[in-house]
Amino acid sequence: MVSAIIFDCDGVLVDSEVLAQEVETQLLADVGLHYDRREFNVRFMGASEADFWALIEADGQTRLGRSISAELRGPMQERVRAVFKDRLAIIPGAREAIAVVRQAKAVASSSSTKALRIKLKMVGLWDLFDPHVYSADHVTHAKPAPDLFLHAASALAAPPAECLVIEDSVNGVRAATAAGMRVWGFLGGGHHDDGSGDRLRAAGAERVVLDWDEARGLFDDV
């Protein structure tokens, strides 16, 4: 029985991960930190902003022998905001899939509360979830810790075992499984590569769905 469905945002509802990664990997390469697509997805996708910058700072110290977060953080955030303003789009089929959800629903994302509001309003999804939109700001420990999903479940008055999470990242899948929830891996975002499905399954996803059309057809069976 599923009494609540909890959606990640980036790469699940809005196609933001591919845009953010485009900016992030380019600016990191400009200072000498190079990542292949798989490494970047596994290590950073689904991480909170604080955790992302802690990992980047550690890599700067280890690989380059210097601190880089101070010089990169402002320009990177400004560039990402500009790209989102010009190019951010809803994941195709997301609105239609949300419309058929009969259970309680929420968003639980590693983005900040402010960023979530901006992105969801840009694509017209905010009103479909408000007030149940939860961010890394709401908990002490972000994904892959289970805290954020447990917070969302509590707000929805749904037992964790009756929650289904839709996630696109290894960190998010691990967080959901640690919370004792069912989780589907979602591959509809533009950032995925050929190994994404296998990585999501290995992290604990009970199934992988290719897009919202497939997911929508499965909601009646959960």
N, C-alpha and C positions, 0 to 999 in steps of 0.2 A: 504493500500500500504506500502510495506517495501522497502526502498531504501538502507539500510545499515544493516548489521548484525555485532554485537559487541560480541566478545567472551571473557569470563573470561579465565584465563589460568589454575591455579592450581585446579585440580579436574574436569576440563572440557576438556582441551587439553592434559595435562600431569597428570599422576596418582601420583601426589606428595603429596596431602593432607594426604593420609593414611600413607605415610612414615614419613612425618613431625610430624604428631600427635603421631605416635609410639615413636619417639625420645622425643618429648616435654613432653608427659604425663609421660614417665618413669623418665626423669631427674627431673621433678617437684615433682613426688612422692618420689624420693630419698631425697628431702629436706623437705618433709612433706606436700606438696600440692597435694591433691588427687582430681581428677575430674572424673565423669562418662562420658561416650562417648557422651551422648546427651548434657550435660552441656557444654562440651568442644566445640562441634560443634556449638552450638547456640551462645556462647559468643565470640569465638575467630576466627572461620572460616570466611575468607573474610576480616578480619581486616588488616590494614597496619602493618608493623613491629613496627613502633612507637607506635601505639595504642595497639598492642599485649603486648609490654613490659610495657606500662603504666598500663594495666589491671593486668598483672602478679605482678608488683611491689605493686599495691594496695592490691592484695590478700595476698601477703607476709606480708605486714604491718598489715592487718586485722586479718588474720588467724594464723600467726606465730609470729607477733609482731616484725618483723625485715625486713630489706631490703634484697632482694635476687637477684635482677637483675644483680648486678655486678659480683657475683660469678657464675651465670648460663649463662649469655649471650654468652660469648666467647665459652665455652664448647658446648653449645647447637648448636650454629651456625656451629662449626667445625664438630660435629656429623651429623648434617643434611646434610652438604655438602658431607661428606663421604658416607652416605647412598644413596644420590642422584647419586653420581658417580657410585656406584655399582648396583643400583636397579631401577633408574628412567626409566619409560616407557611411551610411548604415550598411551592415552586412545584408546582402540580398535575402529576402524572405523572413527577416527577423520580426518585423511588425506583424506579419500574418501568423507566424508561429506563436508569438505572445498572445495574440487575440484568441487562440483556441485553448489557452491554458485555463483550466477550471479550478486549479488548486491555488492556494496562496502563493505569492511570488515576491521575489526581492532581487536586487542587484547587490553583489558583494565583490568589491574590486580593490586591488592594491593601489589604485590611483588615489589621489587626495580627494576630499569632499568637494572642493572647489572645481577641480578638474573634471570630476564625474558629472557635476551639474552642467558644466559648459558643454561637454561632449554629448550627453544625453539630450540636452535641449537643442543642440545644433541639428540633431537628426530626428527630433520630434518624439523621443521615447521617454522623456522625463516624466510626463504626466501618467504614463502607464504603470509606473512603479512608485512614485512618490506617495507616502513618505518612506517607503522601505528601500532606501538606497544607502548602502553602507560601504565605508571605505576603510583604508588602513588607519585613518585618523581615529576610528572608533575603538581600536584595540591596542594593547601594548605590543603584541607580537603578530606581525603580518605573515602572510603565506610564505613558506610552507607550513607554518604553525596552523592549528585548526581554529584559532580564536575567532577569526572574522566570520567563518561560516557558522560557528556556534552562536555568535552574537546575532547573526541574521535569523537563525532558527528560533532563538529565544524571542526575538521581536515579533516573529510570526506565530508564536505559540505552537511551534511544530517540533515534535521529537526528532532529534537528529537522524534516527533510523528511518524516519518517514520523509526525509528530504532527498531530492534529486538535484545534483549540481551539474551545471553545464560549463565545462572548462576547456581552455585551449592550451594550457601550459602544464608542464611537468610539476612546477611548484604548486599550481592550483589543484591539480589532481591529488597530489600528496596531502595537501591541506584538507581536502574533502574526505579522503579516506581516513585521515587521522581523526577527523571529527565524527567518524562512524556513519558517514553518509554514502549513498550511491552516487556515482559520478559517471557522466558520459564525456568522452573526449570529443572536441568539436574541431573540424578541419576546414571550416568555411572561410577563414580569414586568409588574406593574401600573403601572409608571412610564412606559411607552412612549407616544408620541404618533403621529399619522398619518405623520410624516416620519421616524420612527426607522429603518425598513427602508431607505429611500433613503440615509440617512446612513451606515448600516453598510456597505452595498454600496460607497458612494463611498470609504469608508475602506479597503476591500480585502477585505471578506467575499466568499467565492466563492458563497455562497448564504445566504438568510435563511429561518429556520424559525419558524413561528408559535408552536409549543408543543412539549412533550415527546412528545406522541403522534406528531406529524410527524417529529421527530428520531429517535425510536426506530425508526420504519419505514425510516429511511434508513441506520441504522448497519450493516446487513448488506452494504450496497453500497460501503462505503468501504474 
